[in-house]
Structure formats: structure tokens, C-alpha cells
Amino acid sequence: MKYSRILFAAVVTAAAFAANAEVGTHGDVGGTPQQAQAQGKSFVRPSWATKNVWSTSYNPLIGFESVRSRAEVKADLMSGRQALLAYESHTGSARRAY
């Protein structure tokens, strides 16, 4: 009984040392606090991380400028619909009503 407690304590201690040994292996953690502060100040945040998409004032299309006019887009849509209707009448496939 006494040996099992000693063995258990030895196993727990070894596991704790093994877990502690992994701390320094993830990334560059060496250096002084001043070096860490300098590294933090030089960090540039990616552009996608600067926007709050949950904000009520978020508008992803704020700088969007269309190349085509509204009439051109509408004409393209109508010609596509007419082409689809012609294809369906030609092949005999029925239009599904959703």
C-alpha cells in the first residue's frame, strides 16, 4: 500500500515535469519584457480582423462601385430568363413552381 502511494506520487511528478517541459517549445517565448513589448508594437493586424461584422454600422458594400448600370444588369437578367424559358420549352422540361 505504501509503495503504491510512492509510485503514484512519482508518476504524477513525472507527468508534471513533462507538461512543464512543453511550455517553451511553442513559438518564440524567449527574450526580455522590453523585446516582447517591441514585438507587440510592431505587430500589424490583418485587414479582416479590424472589422466587427456583428456591429449595426458594419457595411461591407460601403466602398463598392458597380461597373455596369442598373439597366444593364436588369437587361442581362431578363435575357438569361428568356434563354432559360426557351431552353425549357425546347427540351420539354416543365418549370417547377417553388
QUIWO-V856832 format. One record per backbone hydrogen bond with DSSP energy under -0.5 kcal/mol. NH is the residue of the N-H (numbers start at 1). CO is the residue of the C=O. E is the energy in kcal/mol with one decimal. If there is no record, write none. Layout:
# QUIWO-V856832
nh:NH co:CO e:E
nh:NH co:CO e:E
This chain:
# QUIWO-V856832
nh:5 co:1 e:-1.4
nh:6 co:2 e:-1.8
nh:7 co:3 e:-2.7
nh:8 co:4 e:-2.5
nh:9 co:5 e:-2.5
nh:10 co:6 e:-2.2
nh:11 co:7 e:-2.3
nh:12 co:8 e:-2.4
nh:13 co:9 e:-2.3
nh:14 co:10 e:-2.3
nh:15 co:11 e:-2.3
nh:16 co:12 e:-2.2
nh:17 co:13 e:-2.3
nh:18 co:14 e:-2.2
nh:19 co:15 e:-2.3
nh:20 co:16 e:-2.0
nh:21 co:17 e:-1.6
nh:22 co:18 e:-0.7
nh:22 co:19 e:-0.7
nh:23 co:20 e:-1.0
nh:25 co:22 e:-1.1
nh:26 co:23 e:-0.8
nh:27 co:25 e:-0.9
nh:29 co:27 e:-1.0
nh:36 co:32 e:-1.9
nh:37 co:33 e:-2.3
nh:38 co:34 e:-2.2
nh:39 co:35 e:-2.2
nh:40 co:36 e:-2.1
nh:41 co:37 e:-2.0
nh:42 co:38 e:-1.4
nh:43 co:40 e:-0.7
nh:45 co:43 e:-0.6
nh:49 co:46 e:-1.1
nh:50 co:47 e:-1.0
nh:53 co:51 e:-0.9
nh:55 co:52 e:-1.6
nh:58 co:55 e:-1.1
nh:62 co:59 e:-1.4
nh:64 co:61 e:-1.4
nh:73 co:69 e:-2.0
nh:74 co:70 e:-2.4
nh:75 co:71 e:-2.4
nh:76 co:72 e:-2.1
nh:77 co:73 e:-2.1
nh:78 co:74 e:-2.4
nh:79 co:75 e:-2.4
nh:80 co:76 e:-1.9
nh:81 co:77 e:-2.2
nh:82 co:78 e:-2.5
nh:83 co:79 e:-2.2
nh:84 co:80 e:-2.0
nh:85 co:81 e:-2.6
nh:86 co:82 e:-2.4
nh:87 co:83 e:-2.1
nh:88 co:84 e:-2.6
nh:89 co:85 e:-2.4
nh:90 co:86 e:-1.9
nh:91 co:87 e:-2.4
nh:92 co:88 e:-1.4
nh:93 co:88 e:-0.9
nh:98 co:96 e:-0.7
